[in-house]
Amino acid sequence: MINIVIFGPPGAGKGTQSQYLKERFGLVHISTGDVFRALDPASDLAKLAKSYSDKGNLVPDEITIKILEGEVSKHPEAKGVIYDGFPRTTAQAEALDRFLSTKNTSISIALALEVAEDELRSRLKNRAINSERPDDADPAIIQNRIDVYNSQTAPVAEFYKGQGKYVGVDGIGTIEEIFDRLVDALSNKA
């Protein structure tokens, strides 16, 4: 079983590249952002998650972990999973390792899309227009999301570097060029 963590700042292309990886390798794609957006908006959990994400903040670890475990459990026969947008903190990375160990598996590789902040802001503005993502339209929220990534999620790289699973990938170029780099990184890790 191959388990891939794909991470990077908001707008780095995680969702787009995850779809390509999913198709190429026959994996399950779990995006915590998509999972949160798909929750019944009337549910208490959705309201709680929205109260954090509307401000550009991370949903607390214990809520995110419960939701992720439920999503993974829906796919017992999967060849592997792409974790898109998770883990976002070192505590989540540790919880994911514990959860996967109960399934007799582990993270195979952590792919980090590396993109400069100016490019991220530009991509997010375009996404707000083209993908009906109003959370990407406000420059203050965009900057907060980038700042939260830098302070809370970027340290996850150290966690995976310590395990020898981290691979940084240049996230600038065409979708196909970036995808080829990701496939190369996976091939080199295999």
C-alpha positions as CSV (number, residue, x, y, z in Angstrom):
1,M,0.0,0.0,0.0
2,I,1.3,3.4,-0.9
3,N,0.4,6.3,1.3
4,I,1.3,9.8,0.1
5,V,1.1,13.0,2.0
6,I,1.0,16.0,-0.4
7,F,1.4,19.3,1.2
8,G,2.3,22.8,0.5
9,P,0.9,26.3,1.1
10,P,-2.7,27.2,0.0
11,G,-2.7,27.6,-3.8
12,A,0.4,25.4,-4.3
13,G,-1.6,22.9,-6.5
14,K,-2.1,20.1,-4.1
15,G,-5.7,19.3,-5.2
16,T,-4.9,19.5,-8.9
17,Q,-1.8,17.3,-8.6
18,S,-3.6,14.8,-6.3
19,Q,-6.2,14.2,-9.0
20,Y,-3.4,13.4,-11.5
21,L,-1.7,11.1,-9.0
22,K,-5.0,9.4,-8.1
23,E,-5.6,8.6,-11.8
24,R,-2.1,7.5,-12.6
25,F,-1.7,5.2,-9.6
26,G,-5.2,4.2,-8.8
27,L,-5.2,5.7,-5.3
28,V,-7.9,7.1,-3.1
29,H,-7.7,10.9,-2.8
30,I,-8.7,12.4,0.6
31,S,-8.7,16.2,0.7
32,T,-9.5,17.5,4.2
33,G,-10.7,20.8,2.7
34,D,-13.1,18.9,0.3
35,V,-14.3,16.7,3.2
36,F,-15.1,19.8,5.4
37,R,-16.8,21.6,2.5
38,A,-18.9,18.4,1.9
39,L,-20.2,18.2,5.4
40,D,-23.9,18.9,5.9
41,P,-23.9,22.7,6.4
42,A,-26.6,22.3,9.1
43,S,-24.5,19.9,11.2
44,D,-22.7,21.2,14.3
45,L,-19.5,19.8,13.0
46,A,-19.8,21.7,9.8
47,K,-20.6,24.9,11.6
48,L,-17.6,24.4,13.9
49,A,-15.2,23.7,11.1
50,K,-16.6,26.6,9.1
51,S,-16.1,29.0,12.0
52,Y,-12.3,28.2,11.8
53,S,-11.9,28.0,8.1
54,D,-13.8,31.2,7.4
55,K,-11.0,33.1,9.2
56,G,-8.3,31.2,7.5
57,N,-7.5,29.2,10.6
58,L,-7.0,25.4,10.9
59,V,-9.7,23.3,12.3
60,P,-8.6,21.8,15.6
61,D,-6.6,18.5,15.4
62,E,-9.0,16.3,17.3
63,I,-11.9,17.2,14.9
64,T,-9.8,16.8,11.8
65,I,-8.4,13.5,12.9
66,K,-11.8,12.0,13.6
67,I,-13.1,13.1,10.2
68,L,-10.0,11.7,8.4
69,E,-10.2,8.4,10.1
70,G,-13.8,8.1,9.0
71,E,-12.9,8.9,5.4
72,V,-10.0,6.3,5.4
73,S,-12.3,3.6,6.8
74,K,-14.6,4.1,3.8
75,H,-11.9,2.6,1.6
76,P,-10.7,-0.7,3.1
77,E,-9.5,-2.2,-0.2
78,A,-7.6,0.9,-1.4
79,K,-4.2,0.4,-3.1
80,G,-3.1,3.5,-1.3
81,V,-4.2,7.0,-0.2
82,I,-3.2,10.5,-1.1
83,Y,-3.6,12.7,2.0
84,D,-4.2,16.2,0.6
85,G,-4.1,19.0,3.2
86,F,-3.4,16.6,6.0
87,P,-1.5,16.5,8.2
88,R,-1.4,20.2,8.9
89,T,0.4,20.0,12.2
90,T,3.1,17.8,13.8
91,A,0.4,16.5,16.2
92,Q,-1.7,15.5,13.2
93,A,1.3,13.8,11.6
94,E,1.9,11.8,14.8
95,A,-1.8,10.9,15.0
96,L,-1.8,9.8,11.3
97,D,1.2,7.5,12.0
98,R,-0.6,5.9,15.0
99,F,-3.8,5.4,13.0
100,L,-2.0,3.9,10.0
101,S,0.0,1.6,12.3
102,T,-3.4,0.1,13.4
103,K,-3.9,-0.7,9.7
104,N,-0.4,-2.2,9.4
105,T,0.7,0.5,7.0
106,S,2.5,3.9,7.1
107,I,3.2,7.0,5.1
108,S,5.4,6.1,2.1
109,I,6.4,9.7,1.1
110,A,5.6,13.3,1.9
111,L,5.7,15.4,-1.2
112,A,5.9,19.1,-0.6
113,L,5.0,21.5,-3.4
114,E,7.2,24.6,-3.1
115,V,5.8,27.8,-4.4
116,A,6.7,31.5,-3.7
117,E,4.1,33.6,-1.8
118,D,3.6,36.1,-4.7
119,E,2.6,33.2,-7.0
120,L,0.4,31.7,-4.3
121,R,-1.6,35.0,-3.9
122,S,-2.0,35.2,-7.7
123,R,-3.2,31.6,-7.9
124,L,-5.7,32.0,-5.0
125,K,-7.2,35.2,-6.6
126,N,-7.7,33.3,-9.8
127,R,-9.2,30.3,-8.0
128,A,-11.7,32.6,-6.2
129,I,-12.9,33.7,-9.7
130,N,-12.8,30.4,-11.5
131,S,-13.7,27.9,-8.9
132,E,-16.3,29.7,-6.8
133,R,-14.1,29.6,-3.7
134,P,-15.1,32.8,-1.9
135,D,-12.6,31.9,0.8
136,D,-9.8,32.7,-1.7
137,A,-11.2,36.2,-2.6
138,D,-10.2,38.2,0.5
139,P,-6.5,39.3,0.5
140,A,-6.4,39.4,4.3
141,I,-7.7,35.8,4.6
142,I,-5.3,34.7,1.9
143,Q,-2.4,36.2,3.8
144,N,-3.6,34.6,7.1
145,R,-3.9,31.2,5.4
146,I,-0.3,31.5,4.2
147,D,0.9,32.7,7.6
148,V,-0.9,29.9,9.3
149,Y,0.7,27.4,6.9
150,N,4.2,28.9,7.5
151,S,3.8,28.8,11.3
152,Q,1.8,25.6,11.8
153,T,2.1,23.3,8.7
154,A,5.6,24.0,7.4
155,P,7.1,22.4,10.6
156,V,5.5,19.1,9.4
157,A,8.3,19.0,6.9
158,E,10.8,18.5,9.7
159,F,8.7,15.5,11.0
160,Y,8.9,13.8,7.7
161,K,12.5,14.8,7.1
162,G,13.3,13.0,10.4
163,Q,11.7,9.9,9.0
164,G,13.5,10.2,5.6
165,K,10.2,10.5,3.8
166,Y,10.2,14.2,2.8
167,V,10.7,15.3,-0.8
168,G,10.5,18.9,-1.8
169,V,9.2,19.5,-5.4
170,D,9.3,22.7,-7.4
171,G,5.6,23.7,-7.8
172,I,6.2,26.3,-10.5
173,G,5.5,25.4,-14.2
174,T,2.7,23.8,-16.1
175,I,0.5,21.2,-14.4
176,E,2.2,18.5,-16.5
177,E,5.7,19.7,-15.7
178,I,4.9,19.6,-12.0
179,F,3.2,16.3,-12.3
180,D,6.3,14.8,-14.0
181,R,8.4,16.0,-11.1
182,L,6.1,14.4,-8.6
183,V,6.2,11.1,-10.5
184,D,10.0,11.3,-10.6
185,A,10.1,11.9,-6.9
186,L,7.8,8.8,-6.3
187,S,9.9,6.7,-8.6
188,N,13.1,7.7,-6.8
189,K,11.6,6.9,-3.4
190,A,10.2,3.5,-4.5
